[in-house]
Amino acid sequence: MKGILYLNDAEIATLDETRISVFKTYDEDPIRVSYSTHRLNTGKTFVELERHRVMRLHLEDGREADVIYQHACLDAEGKLAGVLRVLGDFRDGES
């Protein structure tokens, strides 16, 4: 499923593929979103430099969540892969 990252209501990244995981070992914020993409930054904002700011993730199925950029690396195919930490839970977005 595709996703879009927003910072201050501006689109800053397009995620080609996302996967949601829940880790029961974390009491706070157990939901993580793994992603991969060919091109992370869609605007002038470098997502990697905004890792401590709260961003909004909008998934193509209409769900939204506040997230923090947690980890990123290159995979074997040269795509950027990473993890976003979901703050709280997903909510139904405005379609």
Sequence and secondary structure as in RCSB ss.txt:
>XXXX:A:sequence
MKGILYLNDAEIATLDETRISVFKTYDEDPIRVSYSTHRLNTGKTFVELERHRVMRLHLEDGREADVIYQHACLD
AEGKLAGVLRVLGDFRDGES
>XXXX:A:secstr
  EEEEETTEEEEEESEEEEEE TT SS  EEEEEEES  B SS  GGGGTTS EEEEETTSEEEEEEEEEEEE 
TTS EEEEEEEEEEEEE   
